[in-house]
């Protein structure tokens, strides 16, 4: 639990205010850990590379011990489609030297150069080459340097010895191309890596993301519970009052275009974005509660949607940070179900409050729930973004050693990215992927349809349970429990299928053909129209009210299967563009869904409940072939794309 609090938003603040004395990391006080992290450089966390480092390259002898030197290597990384290739590294690796008492500890050379065993030759700084450190503790006996270490002051910058002309040295061309940074990466079995956390910690963080998602998602439907009171107070039409829901959902669509990409930047990470935007989300609820006019209410509903949206787009990325691909789908399903629980609980929670205290009390409930969630995650939600965790580690190492060349792959990538490239990634690429990639376009349309049907269909509940079955505002919310029950039934079945059929299809490298992910959608596609037919034609006075509620459970079953399949498939099919693909998907589904509630009542009044629901069902039937086509031809389509994955 200490590590969880230390890695949280509050933990980082405490660590900073205490000057690193409270809630510290191991590299803050363990010199050997500092040495390991700096020496391994770009090979950190790669056992194969580390093993190769000790079995190749020219050797030298120091105090009778043979030492191996690493040969120039290339490091590369890919970030949202942009490939970074580091310049040839001259960083060296040595076995642990034996320190002779009475002699000062010298720096290990970091390029193809000689090492003078007596330590008496003058030192000269060599620019632009990575620094190597021993795996031994940096200090072997008390010294001024050790005192500076203990006081957290930077260590004097280490220098390299001149190259011995008797030894082979790097070619001049290689020296000119030498990288001016040293990459910091994971150590083998690094406890700071979210994928190495304990199962209990992973489950706890997954619960926090689900709780945060539900606390924000409930804000859309909870407003509709007090809709009739908004109409009476501001003297507006029902369609105008529904703009409070529409603009909130549009905020969901707009927000991720900014927040999703920011969460991938090493300097920000995911947790900081969640916390800072949720603070604004909570306090902007006061703007809704104390709105002086209808325009002010709508403006703050839109803004709360914008600032509440980060977890809706990047919650899945947080889950993926912690679990290997083989296990990700379980946690993703839990997170996806929380997105269904929120809108389903909104009318239930808000109905009784609106009936007894007016529409403002529905927003007070949202404020209390999201406020408690804010305090909870500020203390207990650790950072999961690998790029941010490594950035913080590199920053601590820079302060600890005074070596400004220590950087992470994400930092170097961000520094090399121009403003134009950043704008392309944030604003242009989600649109190009959404409209010019056939797979992304058709699946975005499908998810947008399901999402739109959900919000449009919600508007039919008062027509059924209030007008036909004479429920009041509070008990009308109970009718949404069918959606929750449907999710609870679908989840165990989905987990069984994943364990029995999907997991065995992963290869030894933990990879899976993306089209296997789409299989649950082939079942869920039938549940959506079946639910709409059932609900629309069973809603009549001669049929018990429980029958349409049972029918509503089919919708959440189908939606869960579709959401999990589509989002997992898109992530696997476009691994280099995940942030852009998910941002575009969120923009698509929320932007389209925002408009549907505006014409729901008019459609049902003109067509009636039976034919109105049937119209929606026929649209759902038209989309049923999509998962079958992608399962059969998805690989062929991917291979024709310049952005999709081709290795499977």
N, C-alpha and C positions, 0 to 999 in steps of 0.2 A: 504493500500500500504506500510505503514511503516513496518508492520510485514513481508510482502513479501520480502522487501529489507533486513530486519534484518536477515531473515533465509537463504539468498542467500550466495553465495561464497564470494562476496565482503562484505556483511554485517558481516560475521564472522570475516573477516580480520579487518574491522573497529572496531568491538567490542574488538578484542584482542589487537590491537595497542593502543586503548584508555584506556586500563586497565579496561574495563567493564563500562566505563562512558557513552559511546555512544551506541545506539541501544541495550539496555539491555533487558533482560527477567524479568518477574515479580519476579521470585525468586531471582534476583540479589539485589532487594531493599525491597521486601515485606516479613517481618519476618513471618507473618501469613501463607503466601504461602509456605515458607520453612517448617514450622511446619506441615502443611497438607501433603505435599509430603513425609516427612520423617516418620510421624506417620502411615500413611496408609500402607507404606511398600509394601509387595507383594500383598495386597488386593486393592491397588490403582486402580481406574478405574473399579472396580467390585462392583456395587451397592448391589448385593445380599450378597456378602461377608461382605461388610461394615455394612449392616443391621443385619447380623448374629452376628457381633462383638458386637453390642450393646444389644443383647438379649440372651447372654449365658455366662457361666463361673462363678466362684465364685466372689462375690462382696465384696468390702470393703468400708469404709466410710472415707472421708477426709473432715474435717471442716464441718461436717454435711451433706455432699452430698454423695450419693451412687455412686460408680464407679464400672464399669464392667471390668473384665480382660479376654483377649482372651486366648483360650486354644491352645495347640500345633497344628499346621497345616502343611500340606504338600503342597509345590508349585512345579509345573512342567511346562515344556514347551517343544515343539518339534521344531527342526530346521533342515530342509532338511533331515528328517528321523531319526535324532538323538534325543533321549528323555533325557531331563534333569529332574531329580527329586531332589529337594532341601531337605536338612536335616530338621528334625522337627524344626519348628520355635517357639521360646519362646517369640516372640514379643508381647507386651501388648498394649491394647488400653483403654483409659480412657475418661470420659467426661471432660469437661473443669473444672479445679480446680479453686477455689477462692483464689486469692493471697492476703495475709495479708500485709499491709504496714509495712515497716521496716524490713521485713524478706526477705532473699535472695531467688530467684527463684530456686527451686531444680529440678533435673531431675526426670521424672516419671520412676518407675521401669519397666524393659523390660522382666521379666520372672515371674514365679509363686512365688512371694515373697511379703513381707509386705511393707507397706509404712508408715513411721513414721510421723505423722502429725505435730509434733513440729519442725521438721527439725534440731534437735540438735545433732543427733547421728553422729558419724564419718563415712565418706564415704570410701568405698573400691572398687577398680575397679574389675569387674568380666569379664574375657575374654570370647570371643567367643559367646556372646549373642547379639541379635539385640537391638538397642536403640529405645526407644519410646519418642516422643515429644508431647507437648500439642498442641491442635488446637488454643490456644490463641497465640498472638504474643510472641516470645521467651523472650523478655525483657519487663518488666512492668514499670521500672523506670530507669533513667540514671545510667550507671555503666561503669566500664572498659570494660566489655564484649560488651556493646552496642557500645562503641567507636570503638572497633575492628570490629564490624559488619559494621559500617558506612564506615570504611576504607578498607573494603573487605578483612581483614585479617582473617585467620581461627579462629573459636571459639575454646577455650580450650576444649579438648575432655571431654565429659560428662562421669560421673561415676555412678555406681549403689550402692545402699545401701545394707548392708548385709541382708541376709534372716532372717526374724523373725522366730524363732523356734516354736512360737505359731501358726503359719500358716502352712497349707499344702504346701510343696515345690515340685519342680520337682524331679522326680526319678533320681538317679545318672546316670543311663544308658541314660536317655533323655538328661541330661546335657552334657554328653560326645559327644552325637550326635548333639548338638546344632549347628546351622549353623553359620558360621563366616561372613555372609554378610546379608544385608537387601535389599530386592528387591524393586526397584523403578519402578512404572508402571503408566499408565494413571489415572488421576482423573476422576470422572464422568463428562461427557460433557466437557472434557478437550479441550480448544481452540487450544492447540498445536497439537492435534491429527488431521492429514490430513483429516480424515473422518468427522471431525466436522467443517471444513472450510466452508465458505460461498460458495454458488453456483457460484458467480462471480469469486471468487478466484480459484475454481476448474476448471472452464472453461478456465481461463487465463493460468493456469499451463498446462492444456491439450493442448492448442494452442501452448505453448512453446515446448512441447515434439513433437508435430506434425511438427513444424517448424524445430526443430533440426533433426528429422528423414528425412525430405525432403531434408535438406541442405547437409546431408551426402549421402543419397541414390542417389541423382542426380549425384554424382561423378562417378558412374559406367557408365551410358549411355552417359554422356556429352563428355566423351573421344572418343566415337565412331563417333561423329560428325566430328572430324578432322582426322579420320583414314587414309584417302588417303594422307594427308599431312605428317603424320608420316612415311608412306611407302616411299614417295619421299625423305624426309630428311635423313632418316637413311638407305635407300636402303635395306629394308627387305621385305619379302613376306607379303601378307595379313594375312596369318595364324600367322606369327610371330608378326605382329603388334597387332593382337587381344589378344596377351598375356598381353597387358596392361590392358585389361578388365578382363581377366581370373584371373590374379594375384590379382587384386583389390578385386574381389569377393572371392577368396580364403582367403584373409585377413579378410573378413567378417566372414568366417567360423572359422578361428583360434582364432581371438580376443576374442569372447565370452567365450571360454573355460577358460580364465583367468578373464576377466572383470566381467562376470556375477556372479561368486562366490565371487569376491572381493566386489561387491556392496551389498552383503548380510552380510558382516562383519560389526559389529557395529562401528568400528573405522573409516571406510571409508565412508559408505553410498553410495547413488546413485549420488547425485549432484557433489560431488568431483570427482568421476570417469568420469562423463560426461565432466566436465570442463577441467581437467588435460589432458585427452586424446584428447579432441578437440583442445587444444593449440598445441599439437604435430601434429595433423592432419593438422591444418592451416599452420604451419611453414614448414612442410614437402612438402607442395605444391611447395615451392621454389625449392626443389630438383628435382621435376618433370619439372618445367618450365625451369630451367637452366641445365638440364641434358646434360653432355658433350658427352655421347654416349648412345646407345640403352640399354645397360645393366644397366646403372645408372637410366634410366627412368623406367625400369621394377622394379628395387629394390625399388624405392620410391613409385611406384604405389602399390606394395604389402604392404609396411609399412603404407601408408595412409589408406589402407583398414583395416589393423589391428587396428589402433588407431581411426578409425572412427566407429568401430563396436559396441561399448557398447550400444548405444541407440537402435540399431536394435534388440538386444537380450533382453534388460531390460526395454525398453520403456513401454512395456505392464505391467511390474511390477510396474513402477511408476504410471501408470494409476490405477492399482488395489489398490495401497496404498490409493487412495483418495475416491474411490467409493465403496459402499456396493455391494455385489454380484448381487443384483437385478438390479442395474444401471450400473454396470461395462461394460456391452456389448455395450452400446451406445458409451462410450468414447473409448473403444477398436476398434470399427468400424471406428471412426474418425482417430485414430492412424494408423490402418491398411490401410485406404485409402491414408494417406500421404506417405506410403511406395510404393503405386502405382503411386502417382503423381510425385515422384522424378524421377524414370526412364523414365516416359512418358514426363516430361518436359526437360530432359537432351538434347535429340537431337534438340528440339525446341529452347532452349536457346543457345546451342552451335553451331547450324547449321549456323546461320548468322555470328557469330563471326569467325568461322573457314573459311568460304567462303571469308571474307574480310580481316582478320588479321592473318590467319594461326592457326594451332592446339594449339599453346601455349595460345592463347587467351581464349580457352575453359577452360583451367586450371586457368587462371586469374579470369574468372567469378566464378569458383568454390571457389577460394581463397577469393574473395570479399564477396560472399554469406555466406560462412562458417565463415569468419572473423566477419562479422556483427552479425551473430547468436551467436558467442562466446561472444562478448561484451554484447549483449542483455541478454543472460541467466546468465552471470556472475553477473549481477546486479539484475535480476528479477526472477531467477529460485530458489525457496526455496527447501529445503530438504524434501522428502516425506517418506523416509524409517523410519518406527517406531523405529527400533532398533537403528538407528543412532541418531534420535531426543532424545530418552530416554537416550542414552549414554551421549550425550552432557549435558542433564539435570542433570544426576547423577554426571557428572564431576563438574558442577557448584556447586551442593550441597556439594560435597566433599570439594571443596575449601572454600565454605561458612561456613560449620559447622566443618570442620576438622575431620569428621567422614569418615574414609577410608573404612568402611564396606558397604557403600551405593553403590549398583551395580544394573545393569539391568540383565534381563534374558539372553539377548544376550551376555553380557560380561562374565557371568558365564559359558555359553555354550562354548564360544570361549576359555576361560581359561582351561576348562576341556578337550577340544579336542586336541588330540595328533597330532604331525606332520604327522604321518601315516594316521590318520583319515582324516586330512585336504586334503592330497594328494588323498586319495580315493574319497572324495567328489568332488574335483575339476577335476581330470583327469580320474578316473576310472569309477565312477558311471554314467556319461553321456553316456559312451560307453555301459556299461552293460544294462542300461535301453533301449537304442536305438536298441540293437541287440537281447536282450533276453526277452523283454516284447513284446508280439505279437501286442498289440494295438499300442504301441509307434512305433514299427518297420513299420507297414503297413501304418500308418498315416504320418510318416516321409518320406516314399517312395512316398506317394501321393503328399505331399507338395513339395518335391524335384522335382517331375515330373512337376508340375505346374510352379515352379520357373525356371526350366531348359527350358521349352517350351517358357517362356516369353523372356529369353535372346536369345535363338536360333531364335525365331520368329522375334525378332527385326532386325536380320541380313537380313531378307527377305525384309524389307521395302525399302532399296535402289534398290533392284532388281525389285520391283514393281513400285515405284513412280519415280525413276530416269530413269531406263532403259525403262519402258513401257510408263509411263505418262510424262516423260521428265521434272520432277521437278528438280530444282537445289538443292545444299546442304542446303541452308537456308529453302526453302519452303518444302523440304522433312521432316523437323522437324514438320511442321504443320500437317502432316499426323498422328502424334501420338496423336493429340487432341481427336481422337475417344476414346482412352482409358480413358481420363479424363471425357468425357461426360458419358461414361458407368458407371464410379464410382458415378458420381453425380445422375444418374438415380437410381442406385441400393441402395444407402444409405437411401433415404426416405422410399423406400419399405421395406428395412430391418428393419428400426426403427419401422415402422407400425406393422410388424410381431412380433417383440419383445414385443411391448406394448400390442398388442391384444392377443397373444397366449402364449408367453414365461413367461412374468411376473406373470400372474395368477397361474402358476404352482409352484411358490416358496412357501414353507411352512412358518409357523409362525416364524421359526428360520432363515429365509432367505436362506434356502438350496434348492437345486434343483437336481433331478436325472440327472447325467452327460449326459446320452444319449439324453435328450431333446435338448442339445446344437448342436447336429449333424444334425438336421433337415434341416437348410439352405443348407448344403453341398449336400443333396439329390437333390436339385434343381440346384445348381451351377455346379454339376458334368456334367450335360448335356450341359451347355453353352460353356465349353472349346472345345470339339470336334465340336460343331455346328459352333463356330467362325472359327476354322481352315478350315473346309470344305468350308464355305462361302468365307473366304478370299482367299484361294488358287485357287478356281475355278472361282471367279468373277474378278480376276486380269488379264485382257486382254484388248487390245486396243479398242475393240468394246463395252466395258462396261465402263460407266462413272467412274471416279476416286473416287467419293463419295461413291460408293457401297462397295468396300473393306474397306473403312474407317468406314462405318456404321457397317460392320461385325466385325471389330476390337473391337468395344465397348462391344460386348458380352464377350470377354475375361476378361476384368476388372470386369464385373458383376459376372462372375463365380469365378474368383480368389478371389474377396472380400468375397463372400459367403463361399468359402472353407477355406480361411485363418481364418476368424472369428470363424467358427464352430470348426475347428480342434484345434486351439490354446486354445479356451475356454474349449473344451472337455478335452484336455490333462491336463490343469490346474485343472479342477474339478476331474478328475479321479485319479490324482496323487498329491494330495494337499501337502503331506509331502516331495515331491521331485521336486517341481516346478522349482527351479533354474536349477537342473540337466536335467530335461526333456526339458526345453526350450533351454538350451545350446546345448544339443544333436540334437534338431530339427534344430537349426541354422547351426550347423556343417554339418548336413546331406544335407540340402537343398542348402546351399552355396557351399559345396564341390562338389556336383554332378552338380549343375548348371554351375560351373566355366568351366567345360570341353566342354559343348555343343556348345558355339559359335565357337569353333575351327574347327568343321566339318560342320557348317551350310552352308557356301557357296558351299562347295564341294557337299553336299547332294542335294541342290537345282539345281546345274548345272547338276548333273547326272539324277535326278528324275524329274526335272521341278517343277514349283511352285505348280501345281495342285496336283501331286502325292506326292511331298515332304510334303506339308501341310497335305495331306490325311494320310500319314504314321504316322505323329504326332497325327492326330485325332484318328486313330485306337488305338494307345497306350492309349489315353485319354479314349476311350470307354471301354477298358479293366479294367480301374480303377473305372468305374461308380458303380459297385456293392458294393464297400467298405463301403460307408456311410450307405447303406441299411442293410448290414450285421451287422455293429456295432450297429445300432439302434435296431436291433432285438435281437442280441446275446451279445451285449457289456457288459451288467450286469453279465451274466454268465461267460464271459471271465475274467472280473475284479475279481470275487470271487475266481477264481483259482490262482490269482496272489498273491504273498506275499507283493507286494509293492503298489498295487492299492487300491483304496478306496472300503470298503466293506459295509458301513453303509447305502448305497442307492442302 
